[in-house]
Amino acid sequence: MRRIPYQFIYRFFTNVLHARYSRGPNKKLVKPMIAGFYVTMKCNFRCTYCDDGSGNMYPDIPEQRLNTARTIEVLEILRRASPGINITGGEPTVRGDIDEIFENIGRLGFCPVTFNTNAYLLDKHLSTLPHID
């Protein structure tokens, strides 16, 4: 596991202090620790329990995703809001540019980085592993 940056630890403790000792209407308002980011809604499996909440299976959902450049812009915005990120989807490894996305996640200094995957295609994306906690 990579080292947790001081920003994450600092945010955690300021959130704890704010939640315990603040007064007024924003007493329990804390800053985000980890952002969740869906890189795709497509999936290579057809699990009966998994759908988009409306009964649509992920493989049947039309692909509507950001291109690589726009995805990186969104990651830059998310980094200003949160020190950590969870990459998820349908199945993130079906996206052809997932390696480039993870390179930028590393460049932006997200930590911790979690990756929600079925790992079936992970052997084709081994360059993502150094960026995952």
VMD Tcl script that builds the backbone (N, CA, C; Angstrom):
set m [mol new atoms 399]
animate dup $m
set s [atomselect $m all]
$s set {name element resname resid chain x y z} {
  {N N MET 1 A 0.843 -1.188 0.000}
  {CA C MET 1 A 0.000 0.000 0.000}
  {C C MET 1 A 0.878 1.237 0.000}
  {N N ARG 2 A 0.464 2.216 -0.770}
  {CA C ARG 2 A 1.193 3.477 -0.813}
  {C C ARG 2 A 0.970 4.244 0.482}
  {N N ARG 3 A 1.830 5.204 0.741}
  {CA C ARG 3 A 1.682 6.015 1.950}
  {C C ARG 3 A 0.477 6.938 1.824}
  {N N ILE 4 A -0.269 7.066 2.898}
  {CA C ILE 4 A -1.404 7.980 2.934}
  {C C ILE 4 A -0.861 9.399 3.088}
  {N N PRO 5 A -1.253 10.324 2.193}
  {CA C PRO 5 A -0.714 11.680 2.289}
  {C C PRO 5 A -1.278 12.432 3.494}
  {N N TYR 6 A -0.539 13.412 3.920}
  {CA C TYR 6 A -0.960 14.205 5.075}
  {C C TYR 6 A -2.313 14.866 4.849}
  {N N GLN 7 A -2.671 15.182 3.590}
  {CA C GLN 7 A -3.951 15.845 3.307}
  {C C GLN 7 A -5.125 14.973 3.736}
  {N N PHE 8 A -5.003 13.669 3.499}
  {CA C PHE 8 A -6.082 12.762 3.860}
  {C C PHE 8 A -6.223 12.683 5.378}
  {N N ILE 9 A -5.097 12.551 6.063}
  {CA C ILE 9 A -5.107 12.471 7.529}
  {C C ILE 9 A -5.614 13.779 8.132}
  {N N TYR 10 A -5.150 14.895 7.583}
  {CA C TYR 10 A -5.592 16.211 8.063}
  {C C TYR 10 A -7.103 16.374 7.867}
  {N N ARG 11 A -7.606 15.984 6.698}
  {CA C ARG 11 A -9.042 16.111 6.436}
  {C C ARG 11 A -9.835 15.246 7.401}
  {N N PHE 12 A -9.359 14.038 7.679}
  {CA C PHE 12 A -10.051 13.149 8.603}
  {C C PHE 12 A -10.182 13.802 9.978}
  {N N PHE 13 A -9.061 14.298 10.510}
  {CA C PHE 13 A -9.105 14.867 11.851}
  {C C PHE 13 A -9.892 16.178 11.906}
  {N N THR 14 A -9.820 16.999 10.875}
  {CA C THR 14 A -10.636 18.219 10.879}
  {C C THR 14 A -12.112 17.879 10.787}
  {N N ASN 15 A -12.465 16.824 10.045}
  {CA C ASN 15 A -13.858 16.385 9.987}
  {C C ASN 15 A -14.336 15.903 11.351}
  {N N VAL 16 A -13.498 15.138 12.044}
  {CA C VAL 16 A -13.872 14.654 13.374}
  {C C VAL 16 A -14.078 15.820 14.328}
  {N N LEU 17 A -13.142 16.750 14.336}
  {CA C LEU 17 A -13.260 17.913 15.223}
  {C C LEU 17 A -14.484 18.753 14.882}
  {N N HIS 18 A -14.718 18.964 13.600}
  {CA C HIS 18 A -15.869 19.763 13.172}
  {C C HIS 18 A -17.183 19.084 13.583}
  {N N ALA 19 A -17.262 17.780 13.374}
  {CA C ALA 19 A -18.495 17.056 13.710}
  {C C ALA 19 A -18.752 17.032 15.214}
  {N N ARG 20 A -17.705 17.007 15.997}
  {CA C ARG 20 A -17.887 16.919 17.462}
  {C C ARG 20 A -18.074 18.271 18.135}
  {N N TYR 21 A -17.393 19.298 17.655}
  {CA C TYR 21 A -17.354 20.545 18.419}
  {C C TYR 21 A -17.989 21.758 17.741}
  {N N SER 22 A -18.462 21.632 16.518}
  {CA C SER 22 A -19.096 22.776 15.858}
  {C C SER 22 A -20.503 22.985 16.381}
  {N N ARG 23 A -20.948 24.221 16.268}
  {CA C ARG 23 A -22.320 24.569 16.665}
  {C C ARG 23 A -23.005 25.220 15.479}
  {N N GLY 24 A -24.299 25.247 15.539}
  {CA C GLY 24 A -25.059 25.920 14.504}
  {C C GLY 24 A -25.639 24.953 13.489}
  {N N PRO 25 A -26.225 25.494 12.408}
  {CA C PRO 25 A -26.931 24.650 11.439}
  {C C PRO 25 A -26.004 23.724 10.648}
  {N N ASN 26 A -24.726 24.069 10.528}
  {CA C ASN 26 A -23.796 23.235 9.766}
  {C C ASN 26 A -22.948 22.339 10.670}
  {N N LYS 27 A -23.470 22.006 11.823}
  {CA C LYS 27 A -22.691 21.255 12.807}
  {C C LYS 27 A -22.117 19.962 12.248}
  {N N LYS 28 A -22.885 19.232 11.518}
  {CA C LYS 28 A -22.434 17.925 11.018}
  {C C LYS 28 A -21.909 17.988 9.582}
  {N N LEU 29 A -21.703 19.158 9.029}
  {CA C LEU 29 A -21.209 19.301 7.670}
  {C C LEU 29 A -19.700 19.038 7.638}
  {N N VAL 30 A -19.304 17.979 6.962}
  {CA C VAL 30 A -17.891 17.620 6.862}
  {C C VAL 30 A -17.499 17.565 5.380}
  {N N LYS 31 A -16.197 17.585 5.122}
  {CA C LYS 31 A -15.694 17.561 3.749}
  {C C LYS 31 A -15.530 16.115 3.289}
  {N N PRO 32 A -15.680 15.867 1.984}
  {CA C PRO 32 A -15.579 14.485 1.483}
  {C C PRO 32 A -14.175 13.918 1.642}
  {N N MET 33 A -14.124 12.610 1.888}
  {CA C MET 33 A -12.849 11.897 2.024}
  {C C MET 33 A -12.514 11.119 0.750}
  {N N ILE 34 A -13.524 10.509 0.148}
  {CA C ILE 34 A -13.326 9.705 -1.058}
  {C C ILE 34 A -14.477 9.989 -2.024}
  {N N ALA 35 A -14.132 10.296 -3.276}
  {CA C ALA 35 A -15.128 10.510 -4.323}
  {C C ALA 35 A -15.336 9.203 -5.081}
  {N N GLY 36 A -16.566 8.911 -5.446}
  {CA C GLY 36 A -16.866 7.752 -6.280}
  {C C GLY 36 A -17.001 8.201 -7.722}
  {N N PHE 37 A -16.328 7.518 -8.644}
  {CA C PHE 37 A -16.349 7.931 -10.044}
  {C C PHE 37 A -16.642 6.729 -10.940}
  {N N TYR 38 A -17.775 6.774 -11.633}
  {CA C TYR 38 A -18.159 5.733 -12.581}
  {C C TYR 38 A -17.511 6.054 -13.922}
  {N N VAL 39 A -16.581 5.218 -14.370}
  {CA C VAL 39 A -15.910 5.479 -15.641}
  {C C VAL 39 A -16.685 4.906 -16.826}
  {N N THR 40 A -17.583 3.965 -16.584}
  {CA C THR 40 A -18.424 3.399 -17.633}
  {C C THR 40 A -19.615 2.703 -16.975}
  {N N MET 41 A -20.640 2.486 -17.763}
  {CA C MET 41 A -21.770 1.695 -17.280}
  {C C MET 41 A -21.784 0.311 -17.939}
  {N N LYS 42 A -20.869 0.066 -18.863}
  {CA C LYS 42 A -20.792 -1.219 -19.548}
  {C C LYS 42 A -20.140 -2.269 -18.637}
  {N N CYS 43 A -20.452 -3.541 -18.911}
  {CA C CYS 43 A -19.865 -4.635 -18.151}
  {C C CYS 43 A -19.741 -5.849 -19.066}
  {N N ASN 44 A -18.753 -6.681 -18.778}
  {CA C ASN 44 A -18.542 -7.885 -19.569}
  {C C ASN 44 A -19.251 -9.105 -18.972}
  {N N PHE 45 A -19.908 -8.945 -17.845}
  {CA C PHE 45 A -20.665 -10.041 -17.233}
  {C C PHE 45 A -22.157 -9.738 -17.305}
  {N N ARG 46 A -22.956 -10.745 -17.048}
  {CA C ARG 46 A -24.407 -10.619 -17.060}
  {C C ARG 46 A -24.975 -11.197 -15.770}
  {N N CYS 47 A -24.560 -10.634 -14.650}
  {CA C CYS 47 A -25.010 -11.134 -13.346}
  {C C CYS 47 A -26.479 -10.797 -13.135}
  {N N THR 48 A -27.248 -11.740 -12.650}
  {CA C THR 48 A -28.688 -11.536 -12.495}
  {C C THR 48 A -29.021 -10.527 -11.408}
  {N N TYR 49 A -28.133 -10.341 -10.446}
  {CA C TYR 49 A -28.404 -9.435 -9.335}
  {C C TYR 49 A -27.959 -8.004 -9.611}
  {N N CYS 50 A -27.281 -7.765 -10.709}
  {CA C CYS 50 A -26.661 -6.468 -10.952}
  {C C CYS 50 A -27.375 -5.730 -12.079}
  {N N ASP 51 A -27.906 -4.557 -11.767}
  {CA C ASP 51 A -28.527 -3.721 -12.787}
  {C C ASP 51 A -28.412 -2.261 -12.371}
  {N N ASP 52 A -28.950 -1.373 -13.188}
  {CA C ASP 52 A -28.813 0.059 -12.929}
  {C C ASP 52 A -29.858 0.610 -11.958}
  {N N GLY 53 A -30.628 -0.256 -11.334}
  {CA C GLY 53 A -31.668 0.174 -10.410}
  {C C GLY 53 A -33.028 0.255 -11.065}
  {N N SER 54 A -33.058 0.196 -12.397}
  {CA C SER 54 A -34.320 0.219 -13.132}
  {C C SER 54 A -34.592 -1.099 -13.829}
  {N N GLY 55 A -33.766 -2.106 -13.538}
  {CA C GLY 55 A -33.939 -3.403 -14.162}
  {C C GLY 55 A -33.154 -3.590 -15.439}
  {N N ASN 56 A -32.413 -2.565 -15.881}
  {CA C ASN 56 A -31.603 -2.670 -17.086}
  {C C ASN 56 A -30.247 -3.279 -16.752}
  {N N MET 57 A -29.902 -4.365 -17.427}
  {CA C MET 57 A -28.610 -5.005 -17.208}
  {C C MET 57 A -27.514 -4.110 -17.784}
  {N N TYR 58 A -26.386 -4.037 -17.111}
  {CA C TYR 58 A -25.296 -3.175 -17.565}
  {C C TYR 58 A -24.842 -3.451 -19.003}
  {N N PRO 59 A -24.738 -4.711 -19.455}
  {CA C PRO 59 A -24.327 -4.910 -20.851}
  {C C PRO 59 A -25.319 -4.346 -21.861}
  {N N ASP 60 A -26.588 -4.160 -21.459}
  {CA C ASP 60 A -27.616 -3.670 -22.376}
  {C C ASP 60 A -27.747 -2.150 -22.386}
  {N N ILE 61 A -27.082 -1.467 -21.478}
  {CA C ILE 61 A -27.195 -0.016 -21.398}
  {C C ILE 61 A -26.364 0.611 -22.512}
  {N N PRO 62 A -26.946 1.535 -23.284}
  {CA C PRO 62 A -26.160 2.188 -24.336}
  {C C PRO 62 A -24.973 2.944 -23.727}
  {N N GLU 63 A -23.852 2.883 -24.396}
  {CA C GLU 63 A -22.631 3.525 -23.889}
  {C C GLU 63 A -22.749 5.033 -24.001}
  {N N GLN 64 A -22.700 5.701 -22.870}
  {CA C GLN 64 A -22.699 7.156 -22.797}
  {C C GLN 64 A -21.630 7.524 -21.785}
  {N N ARG 65 A -20.428 7.783 -22.254}
  {CA C ARG 65 A -19.344 8.100 -21.335}
  {C C ARG 65 A -18.532 9.254 -21.878}
  {N N LEU 66 A -17.778 9.847 -20.986}
  {CA C LEU 66 A -16.908 10.945 -21.370}
  {C C LEU 66 A -15.703 10.408 -22.127}
  {N N ASN 67 A -15.176 11.196 -23.059}
  {CA C ASN 67 A -13.942 10.781 -23.712}
  {C C ASN 67 A -12.791 10.933 -22.726}
  {N N THR 68 A -11.614 10.497 -23.099}
  {CA C THR 68 A -10.477 10.487 -22.176}
  {C C THR 68 A -10.131 11.879 -21.677}
  {N N ALA 69 A -10.068 12.848 -22.566}
  {CA C ALA 69 A -9.695 14.210 -22.165}
  {C C ALA 69 A -10.695 14.793 -21.181}
  {N N ARG 70 A -11.959 14.610 -21.439}
  {CA C ARG 70 A -12.997 15.139 -20.543}
  {C C ARG 70 A -12.974 14.397 -19.202}
  {N N THR 71 A -12.724 13.094 -19.233}
  {CA C THR 71 A -12.621 12.318 -17.997}
  {C C THR 71 A -11.498 12.859 -17.127}
  {N N ILE 72 A -10.369 13.183 -17.734}
  {CA C ILE 72 A -9.232 13.719 -16.990}
  {C C ILE 72 A -9.570 15.095 -16.410}
  {N N GLU 73 A -10.317 15.910 -17.148}
  {CA C GLU 73 A -10.764 17.207 -16.622}
  {C C GLU 73 A -11.640 17.018 -15.387}
  {N N VAL 74 A -12.548 16.045 -15.439}
  {CA C VAL 74 A -13.424 15.775 -14.293}
  {C C VAL 74 A -12.600 15.273 -13.108}
  {N N LEU 75 A -11.608 14.440 -13.370}
  {CA C LEU 75 A -10.735 13.960 -12.290}
  {C C LEU 75 A -9.985 15.120 -11.634}
  {N N GLU 76 A -9.552 16.096 -12.430}
  {CA C GLU 76 A -8.872 17.274 -11.871}
  {C C GLU 76 A -9.805 18.060 -10.952}
  {N N ILE 77 A -11.061 18.169 -11.336}
  {CA C ILE 77 A -12.049 18.853 -10.491}
  {C C ILE 77 A -12.290 18.060 -9.211}
  {N N LEU 78 A -12.444 16.743 -9.338}
  {CA C LEU 78 A -12.666 15.893 -8.169}
  {C C LEU 78 A -11.493 15.956 -7.198}
  {N N ARG 79 A -10.285 16.064 -7.727}
  {CA C ARG 79 A -9.105 16.100 -6.858}
  {C C ARG 79 A -9.102 17.332 -5.971}
  {N N ARG 80 A -9.638 18.441 -6.482}
  {CA C ARG 80 A -9.719 19.659 -5.658}
  {C C ARG 80 A -10.721 19.484 -4.523}
  {N N ALA 81 A -11.688 18.575 -4.703}
  {CA C ALA 81 A -12.729 18.376 -3.697}
  {C C ALA 81 A -12.436 17.239 -2.730}
  {N N SER 82 A -11.651 16.250 -3.167}
  {CA C SER 82 A -11.476 15.047 -2.356}
  {C C SER 82 A -10.067 14.483 -2.510}
  {N N PRO 83 A -9.446 14.050 -1.413}
  {CA C PRO 83 A -8.115 13.453 -1.528}
  {C C PRO 83 A -8.141 12.021 -2.074}
  {N N GLY 84 A -9.227 11.289 -1.861}
  {CA C GLY 84 A -9.301 9.897 -2.294}
  {C C GLY 84 A -10.325 9.702 -3.394}
  {N N ILE 85 A -10.219 8.557 -4.092}
  {CA C ILE 85 A -11.171 8.262 -5.168}
  {C C ILE 85 A -11.429 6.763 -5.244}
  {N N ASN 86 A -12.666 6.404 -5.600}
  {CA C ASN 86 A -13.051 5.026 -5.865}
  {C C ASN 86 A -13.460 4.955 -7.330}
  {N N ILE 87 A -12.728 4.158 -8.111}
  {CA C ILE 87 A -13.054 3.975 -9.525}
  {C C ILE 87 A -13.954 2.762 -9.639}
  {N N THR 88 A -15.106 2.952 -10.265}
  {CA C THR 88 A -16.095 1.889 -10.373}
  {C C THR 88 A -16.827 2.019 -11.689}
  {N N GLY 89 A -17.875 1.279 -11.869}
  {CA C GLY 89 A -18.680 1.376 -13.068}
  {C C GLY 89 A -19.822 0.393 -12.987}
  {N N GLY 90 A -20.170 0.020 -14.126}
  {CA C GLY 90 A -20.309 -1.295 -14.614}
  {C C GLY 90 A -18.972 -1.959 -14.320}
  {N N GLU 91 A -18.181 -2.165 -15.324}
  {CA C GLU 91 A -16.856 -2.792 -15.173}
  {C C GLU 91 A -15.797 -1.889 -15.804}
  {N N PRO 92 A -14.986 -1.215 -14.992}
  {CA C PRO 92 A -14.017 -0.241 -15.510}
  {C C PRO 92 A -13.001 -0.807 -16.496}
  {N N THR 93 A -12.637 -2.088 -16.396}
  {CA C THR 93 A -11.611 -2.623 -17.281}
  {C C THR 93 A -12.086 -2.849 -18.713}
  {N N VAL 94 A -13.384 -2.705 -18.989}
  {CA C VAL 94 A -13.842 -2.805 -20.381}
  {C C VAL 94 A -13.558 -1.509 -21.133}
  {N N ARG 95 A -13.216 -0.489 -20.410}
  {CA C ARG 95 A -12.889 0.791 -21.032}
  {C C ARG 95 A -11.443 0.738 -21.538}
  {N N GLY 96 A -11.235 1.006 -22.804}
  {CA C GLY 96 A -9.925 0.873 -23.428}
  {C C GLY 96 A -8.866 1.821 -22.900}
  {N N ASP 97 A -9.279 2.956 -22.378}
  {CA C ASP 97 A -8.311 3.963 -21.908}
  {C C ASP 97 A -8.138 3.947 -20.386}
  {N N ILE 98 A -8.491 2.851 -19.729}
  {CA C ILE 98 A -8.422 2.802 -18.268}
  {C C ILE 98 A -6.988 2.962 -17.763}
  {N N ASP 99 A -6.013 2.484 -18.529}
  {CA C ASP 99 A -4.613 2.643 -18.122}
  {C C ASP 99 A -4.223 4.119 -18.079}
  {N N GLU 100 A -4.629 4.870 -19.081}
  {CA C GLU 100 A -4.340 6.307 -19.120}
  {C C GLU 100 A -5.067 7.050 -17.993}
  {N N ILE 101 A -6.267 6.631 -17.707}
  {CA C ILE 101 A -7.015 7.245 -16.607}
  {C C ILE 101 A -6.276 7.031 -15.285}
  {N N PHE 102 A -5.785 5.812 -15.066}
  {CA C PHE 102 A -5.059 5.543 -13.824}
  {C C PHE 102 A -3.723 6.271 -13.766}
  {N N GLU 103 A -3.064 6.456 -14.896}
  {CA C GLU 103 A -1.834 7.255 -14.907}
  {C C GLU 103 A -2.124 8.672 -14.422}
  {N N ASN 104 A -3.232 9.232 -14.842}
  {CA C ASN 104 A -3.606 10.577 -14.420}
  {C C ASN 104 A -4.065 10.616 -12.974}
  {N N ILE 105 A -4.677 9.559 -12.506}
  {CA C ILE 105 A -5.040 9.478 -11.088}
  {C C ILE 105 A -3.772 9.528 -10.243}
  {N N GLY 106 A -2.744 8.803 -10.678}
  {CA C GLY 106 A -1.458 8.851 -9.984}
  {C C GLY 106 A -0.819 10.226 -10.067}
  {N N ARG 107 A -0.876 10.845 -11.237}
  {CA C ARG 107 A -0.302 12.184 -11.428}
  {C C ARG 107 A -0.986 13.217 -10.540}
  {N N LEU 108 A -2.294 13.075 -10.378}
  {CA C LEU 108 A -3.053 14.035 -9.581}
  {C C LEU 108 A -2.885 13.814 -8.080}
  {N N GLY 109 A -2.321 12.703 -7.685}
  {CA C GLY 109 A -2.024 12.461 -6.278}
  {C C GLY 109 A -3.195 12.004 -5.437}
  {N N PHE 110 A -4.187 11.362 -6.053}
  {CA C PHE 110 A -5.283 10.796 -5.263}
  {C C PHE 110 A -4.733 9.731 -4.324}
  {N N CYS 111 A -5.221 9.733 -3.108}
  {CA C CYS 111 A -4.852 8.693 -2.156}
  {C C CYS 111 A -5.824 8.758 -0.982}
  {N N PRO 112 A -6.476 7.685 -0.647}
  {CA C PRO 112 A -6.349 6.358 -1.215}
  {C C PRO 112 A -7.121 6.237 -2.529}
  {N N VAL 113 A -6.699 5.255 -3.330}
  {CA C VAL 113 A -7.362 4.935 -4.591}
  {C C VAL 113 A -7.897 3.515 -4.461}
  {N N THR 114 A -9.202 3.365 -4.613}
  {CA C THR 114 A -9.807 2.035 -4.609}
  {C C THR 114 A -10.372 1.758 -5.989}
  {N N PHE 115 A -10.474 0.495 -6.331}
  {CA C PHE 115 A -10.843 0.070 -7.683}
  {C C PHE 115 A -11.838 -1.070 -7.562}
  {N N ASN 116 A -13.074 -0.840 -7.990}
  {CA C ASN 116 A -14.122 -1.844 -7.913}
  {C C ASN 116 A -14.204 -2.549 -9.262}
  {N N THR 117 A -13.724 -3.786 -9.322}
  {CA C THR 117 A -13.659 -4.526 -10.580}
  {C C THR 117 A -13.952 -5.999 -10.355}
  {N N ASN 118 A -14.419 -6.679 -11.404}
  {CA C ASN 118 A -14.567 -8.135 -11.314}
  {C C ASN 118 A -13.241 -8.818 -11.637}
  {N N ALA 119 A -12.254 -8.061 -12.085}
  {CA C ALA 119 A -10.868 -8.494 -12.325}
  {C C ALA 119 A -10.708 -9.489 -13.464}
  {N N TYR 120 A -11.754 -9.743 -14.228}
  {CA C TYR 120 A -11.651 -10.700 -15.325}
  {C C TYR 120 A -10.663 -10.228 -16.394}
  {N N LEU 121 A -10.618 -8.937 -16.667}
  {CA C LEU 121 A -9.718 -8.379 -17.687}
  {C C LEU 121 A -8.505 -7.682 -17.085}
  {N N LEU 122 A -8.291 -7.843 -15.805}
  {CA C LEU 122 A -7.221 -7.111 -15.129}
  {C C LEU 122 A -5.829 -7.466 -15.658}
  {N N ASP 123 A -5.650 -8.689 -16.152}
  {CA C ASP 123 A -4.337 -9.072 -16.693}
  {C C ASP 123 A -3.946 -8.245 -17.917}
  {N N LYS 124 A -4.908 -7.613 -18.560}
  {CA C LYS 124 A -4.626 -6.732 -19.703}
  {C C LYS 124 A -4.345 -5.293 -19.263}
  {N N HIS 125 A -4.527 -5.015 -17.978}
  {CA C HIS 125 A -4.369 -3.655 -17.456}
  {C C HIS 125 A -3.491 -3.642 -16.211}
  {N N LEU 126 A -2.377 -4.356 -16.249}
  {CA C LEU 126 A -1.501 -4.454 -15.088}
  {C C LEU 126 A -0.850 -3.130 -14.717}
  {N N SER 127 A -0.777 -2.188 -15.657}
  {CA C SER 127 A -0.173 -0.888 -15.344}
  {C C SER 127 A -1.036 -0.067 -14.387}
  {N N THR 128 A -2.283 -0.499 -14.162}
  {CA C THR 128 A -3.140 0.209 -13.211}
  {C C THR 128 A -2.761 -0.111 -11.756}
  {N N LEU 129 A -2.165 -1.267 -11.529}
  {CA C LEU 129 A -1.943 -1.761 -10.167}
  {C C LEU 129 A -1.095 -0.860 -9.284}
  {N N PRO 130 A -0.015 -0.230 -9.786}
  {CA C PRO 130 A 0.768 0.626 -8.897}
  {C C PRO 130 A 0.008 1.845 -8.370}
  {N N HIS 131 A -1.120 2.182 -9.008}
  {CA C HIS 131 A -1.887 3.363 -8.607}
  {C C HIS 131 A -3.018 3.034 -7.635}
  {N N ILE 132 A -3.185 1.753 -7.289}
  {CA C ILE 132 A -4.301 1.311 -6.459}
  {C C ILE 132 A -3.821 1.007 -5.048}
  {N N ASP 133 A -4.603 1.457 -4.064}
  {CA C ASP 133 A -4.296 1.135 -2.681}
  {C C ASP 133 A -5.090 -0.077 -2.257}
}
mol reanalyze $m
mol bondsrecalc $m
mol representation Tube
mol addrep $m
